[in-house]
Amino acid sequence: MTAMLKPEARSTPELANDVLNDVTLLMKSEGELARAEVKNSMTQALAGVASLLVAVGIVIAGLTIVLVSLALGLTDWFGLAPWLAHLIMGGVALAIGAILVGSAKAALNPENLAPTRTAENLKKDARVVKESI
């Protein structure tokens, strides 16, 4: 039979010191997690902005050509005055632009970039520390 090991008798100050060291290490780890999460969020935001800028440039060029062609078509097909046909197509372009801006704003919503995992972990850690004290 193996002999049972007795746990070390430790004083209250030693235990308090251990808890303090553990909490300090935990907070340091949470800080590192928060930094990593914020960095990841910023990388995603910058990639989203870059994609948005490229998309806007391409959409503007393509939409301009399409709208001019459609305006010329309205002039020929329905006998509209050229200014009126271009005004109608400009209104269509503004509506499409408003939809695209709304979509981009949703993708860059600050709530999506917040370090939610870190906040949840900090709440859990606070509960564990309270329970251990």
C-alpha positions in Angstrom: 0.0 0.0 0.0 1.2 3.4 -0.7 1.5 5.9 2.0 -1.0 8.8 1.9 0.7 12.2 1.5 -0.5 14.8 4.0 -1.2 18.2 2.6 1.1 20.9 3.8 -0.2 23.1 6.5 -0.1 26.6 5.2 -0.8 29.8 7.1 -3.5 32.2 6.2 -1.0 34.9 5.0 0.6 32.3 2.7 -2.8 31.3 1.3 -3.8 35.0 0.8 -0.5 35.6 -1.0 -1.2 32.6 -3.3 -4.7 33.9 -4.0 -3.3 37.4 -4.7 -0.6 35.9 -7.1 -3.3 33.8 -8.8 -5.5 36.9 -9.3 -2.6 39.0 -10.6 -1.7 36.3 -13.1 -5.4 35.9 -14.1 -5.8 39.7 -14.6 -2.6 39.7 -16.7 -3.9 36.9 -18.8 -7.2 38.6 -19.3 -5.4 41.8 -20.3 -3.5 39.9 -22.9 -6.7 38.3 -24.2 -8.3 41.7 -24.4 -5.4 43.1 -26.4 -5.5 40.1 -28.8 -9.2 40.5 -29.2 -9.1 44.2 -29.8 -6.2 43.7 -32.3 -8.3 41.1 -34.1 -11.3 43.4 -34.2 -9.2 46.2 -35.6 -7.8 44.0 -38.3 -11.3 42.9 -39.2 -12.4 46.6 -39.3 -9.5 47.7 -41.5 -10.1 44.8 -43.9 -13.8 45.8 -44.0 -12.9 49.4 -44.7 -10.4 48.4 -47.5 -13.0 46.1 -49.1 -15.6 48.8 -48.9 -13.3 51.3 -50.6 -12.5 49.0 -53.4 -16.1 48.0 -53.8 -17.3 51.6 -53.9 -14.7 52.5 -56.6 -15.9 49.6 -58.8 -19.5 50.3 -58.1 -19.2 53.9 -59.0 -17.5 53.2 -62.3 -19.9 50.5 -63.3 -23.0 52.3 -62.1 -22.1 55.4 -64.0 -21.9 53.5 -67.2 -25.1 51.7 -66.6 -27.0 54.8 -65.5 -25.9 56.8 -68.6 -26.9 53.9 -70.8 -30.3 53.6 -69.1 -30.9 57.3 -69.3 -30.1 57.2 -73.1 -32.5 54.2 -73.4 -35.3 56.1 -71.6 -34.8 59.0 -74.0 -35.0 56.7 -77.0 -37.7 54.3 -75.7 -40.1 56.7 -74.0 -39.2 60.0 -75.7 -38.2 61.6 -72.4 -36.1 64.7 -72.4 -32.5 63.8 -71.8 -32.3 65.8 -68.5 -35.4 64.0 -67.1 -34.0 60.6 -68.0 -30.7 61.4 -66.3 -32.5 62.8 -63.3 -34.5 59.5 -63.0 -31.3 57.4 -63.2 -29.6 59.7 -60.7 -32.5 59.0 -58.2 -32.0 55.3 -58.8 -28.3 55.6 -58.1 -29.0 57.5 -54.9 -31.3 54.8 -53.6 -28.8 52.1 -54.4 -26.1 54.1 -52.7 -28.2 54.5 -49.5 -28.7 50.8 -49.3 -24.9 50.2 -49.7 -24.1 52.7 -47.0 -26.6 51.1 -44.6 -25.0 47.7 -45.2 -21.5 49.1 -44.6 -22.5 50.8 -41.4 -23.9 47.5 -40.1 -20.6 45.7 -40.8 -18.7 48.4 -38.9 -21.0 48.6 -35.9 -18.9 49.1 -32.8 -20.9 46.5 -30.9 -19.5 43.9 -33.3 -16.0 45.0 -32.6 -16.2 45.0 -28.7 -14.1 42.3 -26.9 -17.1 40.3 -25.7 -15.2 37.2 -24.8 -12.9 39.1 -22.5 -15.9 40.8 -20.7 -17.5 37.4 -20.2 -14.2 35.9 -18.9 -13.7 38.8 -16.5 -17.2 38.3 -15.0 -16.5 34.6 -14.5 -13.1 35.4 -13.0 -14.7 37.8 -10.6 -17.2 35.2 -9.5 -14.4 32.6 -8.9 -12.3 35.1 -6.9 -15.3 36.0 -4.8 -16.0 32.4 -4.1 -12.4 31.6 -3.2 -12.1 34.5 -0.7 
